[in-house]
Amino acid sequence: MVLIPAEAQPILEARSHDPFSFLGCHRRKKGGHTIRVFRPRLANVSVVLNNGDVVPMKRSEGTDLFCLRFSKKIDITDYRLRLFHADGHSWEQDDTYRFSPLLGDMDLHLIGEGNHFEKYNILGAHLRNHEGVQGVAFAVWAPSASRVSVVGNFNHWDGRENPMRVRGASGIWELFIPGLCSGETYKYEVRTQSGELLEKTDPYAQQMELRPNTASVVHDGHAYVWNDADWLKNRVKHQALDQPMSIYEVHLGSWQRNGESFLNYRDLAHQLVEYCSWMGYTHIELLPITEHPFDGSWGYQTVGYFAPTSRFGTPDDFCYFVDYCHQHGLGVFLDWVPAHFPKDSHGLARFDGTPLYEHEDPRMGEHKDWGTYIFNFGRNEVRNFLIASALFWLDRYHLDGLRVDAVASMLYLDYSREEGEWVPNQYGGRENLEAVAFLQQFNHLVHERFPGTVTMAEESTSWPMVSRPTWLGGLGFTMKWNMGWMNDTLEYFKHESIHRSYHHNQMTFSLVYAHTENFILPFSHDEVVHGKGSMAKKMPGDDGQKFANLRLLYAYMFTHPGKKLQFMGIEFGQWLEWNEASSLQWDQCQHMPHQGLQILVRDLNHLYRDTPALHELDFESKGFEWLDCNDHAQSVLSFVRMDKNGGVIYVVLNMTPVVRENYRLGVFAEGVYKERLNSDAACYGGDNIGNDGSVVSEPIAAMGHALSLSLCLPPLACLVLQQEE
């Protein structure tokens, strides 16, 4: 037995912020060395020297602290420990507290100033060979903690056994634990300044347990072998602004299921790629698959900003999903949520006992509507955390872009707040200047580091230059969701046809501002939940008219300037409102009118992709021209879309269930005009009213042009015509 030195008390009481100052091997002032080990639940500990000698350590009375002193002559530069359990079982391992620090001074400096954009490679848990020994390097930011420990099955979840060391004023705690490998579950036990013990998931964990379990999992993020080099090489061309982009928005947990069970990422890859390729979509956009505790949040209350959810498999399974999509010509976007995070006790909330990731002032730090915390965008380390997360998904998982959720809530300090519930900025305004700076930096770095990738803003206000470069003062997004178009269009289509002439401006107003931003036209998940009803149920009239309206609506969407986004299930008009807890109603696709609508969307996708006039000049005013936007009496709209080489597509929309005979449409040139698409065709479930496939121009003036076509406009339908060569 040996006496307990005073400096051992912080170790024994599990409150040491610098365990390396006492544990491990230390040179004595008068020569020789002392090795100290703290290991609960062991009967004995011995030191194994370089020459093979095994020397027993002495236990301090009444404690689990073991000590051994050596004279000057003993070489102990590379010792190991032999551990003895009470049942006689023994094993050897390296001493955690004999290793030098992990992080370099430059890493700590860059983290402190908020400019370490690849810190996902050093924070978190990483397999590493450190000083010739294999193990796992752990590092976490918790500046106000009085002690942080790594806990897991390997130490019986006992925070006394593996306390970390803090790296000065950086607030970074680190520890190398030899012998651990991929697949180990772990958490951080955080002791706050008040002495409270918190058990936290690793903010930088790259894998987490399947809910309801909440532990982090050590993952080898470099093991997967990718096969998508050709896609990445050509991505700049695939995703240029003059290329077609038709996005299929998917919630992986409810697209399809195996009974009550989720499909694996790999199964989903095969089934989704087959379906989306047949349907003609160019991209898949995933509702957040960043790890989240509650299924009903659909992923929008994230706890794992670097971990694909375990609901559908492992991180390598998700790599396979993206890889397989790329090999078959489909891009993959991720819905990413930097605006807020949940209050779950194991997550980011009050991580070290203080408002660390969130803003301290609740007027700036809480979303009462959503029951979540708001990130403190003015703090270097927090801003760096989010940007590192964004870059991580593009780097490690080869994603092609990020859709940023709830941008409006980030931009405005008074978002969803009453008078007195928000704090003005330094100039007295309502703009969140720190969030603006964050979004600009995020977009700049994404486009600089990953050319050809896309950022998309869900932004529902009139904030200027959302999709304009940062060097012009814009936010720097590639594109912006056109929420105004979506709201106006759906409101218009809800009106009975007899009333539509009074709301004609709802269909024309979007072209007043259509080219002020690079717009995506979204019919997203938000339009078919929370009692809003399915797309089919929104439409007026009997079942036949509901689906005629849907066919007309989608044809209008695919011919209007802007890229396209459709949420799963709306492409075949499922009757039920979307429910994240069950699969889509795929059986309906076997019957009309659902089957007809699905085939129409398929044909619209291919028409859109194969026709340069429908996508090349989406974001330039010279790509669109009204033929007649004022025929409100008949509720008819007509316009042309043009490509870079002068190719022209004519579009006519009849918004009423009345056949319009001999409707004069002005055209630019003499010739035969083929019906490229008629949404009333019998194969789509329509009445097959139209123009027998083509029309010949006549020298009769109409709509300001010397030539015109005499058309039969089918009821509640869209005609797309093109001059035959």
Secondary structure as GFF3:
##gff-version 3
##sequence-region A 1 725
A	DSSP	three_ten_helix	6	8	.	.	.	ID=ss1
A	DSSP	alpha_helix	9	12	.	.	.	ID=ss2
A	DSSP	three_ten_helix	19	21	.	.	.	ID=ss3
A	DSSP	beta_strand	24	27	.	.	.	ID=ss4
A	DSSP	beta_strand	33	38	.	.	.	ID=ss5
A	DSSP	beta_strand	44	48	.	.	.	ID=ss6
A	DSSP	beta_strand	54	56	.	.	.	ID=ss7
A	DSSP	beta_strand	58	59	.	.	.	ID=ss8
A	DSSP	beta_strand	65	70	.	.	.	ID=ss9
A	DSSP	beta_strand	80	84	.	.	.	ID=ss10
A	DSSP	beta_strand	90	93	.	.	.	ID=ss11
A	DSSP	three_ten_helix	96	98	.	.	.	ID=ss12
A	DSSP	alpha_helix	105	113	.	.	.	ID=ss13
A	DSSP	three_ten_helix	119	121	.	.	.	ID=ss14
A	DSSP	beta_strand	124	130	.	.	.	ID=ss15
A	DSSP	beta_strand	133	141	.	.	.	ID=ss16
A	DSSP	beta_strand	147	152	.	.	.	ID=ss17
A	DSSP	three_ten_helix	153	155	.	.	.	ID=ss18
A	DSSP	beta_strand	165	166	.	.	.	ID=ss19
A	DSSP	three_ten_helix	168	170	.	.	.	ID=ss20
A	DSSP	beta_strand	172	178	.	.	.	ID=ss21
A	DSSP	beta_strand	185	191	.	.	.	ID=ss22
A	DSSP	beta_strand	197	200	.	.	.	ID=ss23
A	DSSP	beta_strand	216	217	.	.	.	ID=ss24
A	DSSP	alpha_helix	229	233	.	.	.	ID=ss25
A	DSSP	alpha_helix	235	238	.	.	.	ID=ss26
A	DSSP	beta_strand	246	250	.	.	.	ID=ss27
A	DSSP	alpha_helix	252	255	.	.	.	ID=ss28
A	DSSP	beta_strand	257	258	.	.	.	ID=ss29
A	DSSP	beta_strand	261	262	.	.	.	ID=ss30
A	DSSP	alpha_helix	265	279	.	.	.	ID=ss31
A	DSSP	beta_strand	283	286	.	.	.	ID=ss32
A	DSSP	beta_strand	290	291	.	.	.	ID=ss33
A	DSSP	three_ten_helix	295	297	.	.	.	ID=ss34
A	DSSP	beta_strand	304	308	.	.	.	ID=ss35
A	DSSP	three_ten_helix	310	312	.	.	.	ID=ss36
A	DSSP	alpha_helix	315	327	.	.	.	ID=ss37
A	DSSP	beta_strand	331	336	.	.	.	ID=ss38
A	DSSP	beta_strand	340	342	.	.	.	ID=ss39
A	DSSP	alpha_helix	362	365	.	.	.	ID=ss40
A	DSSP	beta_strand	366	367	.	.	.	ID=ss41
A	DSSP	beta_strand	372	374	.	.	.	ID=ss42
A	DSSP	alpha_helix	380	396	.	.	.	ID=ss43
A	DSSP	beta_strand	401	404	.	.	.	ID=ss44
A	DSSP	alpha_helix	407	411	.	.	.	ID=ss45
A	DSSP	alpha_helix	433	449	.	.	.	ID=ss46
A	DSSP	beta_strand	454	457	.	.	.	ID=ss47
A	DSSP	three_ten_helix	470	472	.	.	.	ID=ss48
A	DSSP	beta_strand	479	481	.	.	.	ID=ss49
A	DSSP	alpha_helix	483	494	.	.	.	ID=ss50
A	DSSP	three_ten_helix	497	503	.	.	.	ID=ss51
A	DSSP	alpha_helix	505	508	.	.	.	ID=ss52
A	DSSP	alpha_helix	510	513	.	.	.	ID=ss53
A	DSSP	beta_strand	519	523	.	.	.	ID=ss54
A	DSSP	three_ten_helix	525	528	.	.	.	ID=ss55
A	DSSP	alpha_helix	535	538	.	.	.	ID=ss56
A	DSSP	alpha_helix	543	559	.	.	.	ID=ss57
A	DSSP	beta_strand	563	567	.	.	.	ID=ss58
A	DSSP	three_ten_helix	586	590	.	.	.	ID=ss59
A	DSSP	alpha_helix	594	610	.	.	.	ID=ss60
A	DSSP	three_ten_helix	612	614	.	.	.	ID=ss61
A	DSSP	three_ten_helix	621	623	.	.	.	ID=ss62
A	DSSP	beta_strand	624	628	.	.	.	ID=ss63
A	DSSP	beta_strand	636	642	.	.	.	ID=ss64
A	DSSP	beta_strand	648	654	.	.	.	ID=ss65
A	DSSP	beta_strand	660	667	.	.	.	ID=ss66
A	DSSP	beta_strand	672	678	.	.	.	ID=ss67
A	DSSP	three_ten_helix	682	684	.	.	.	ID=ss68
A	DSSP	beta_strand	694	696	.	.	.	ID=ss69
A	DSSP	beta_strand	707	713	.	.	.	ID=ss70
A	DSSP	beta_strand	717	723	.	.	.	ID=ss71
###
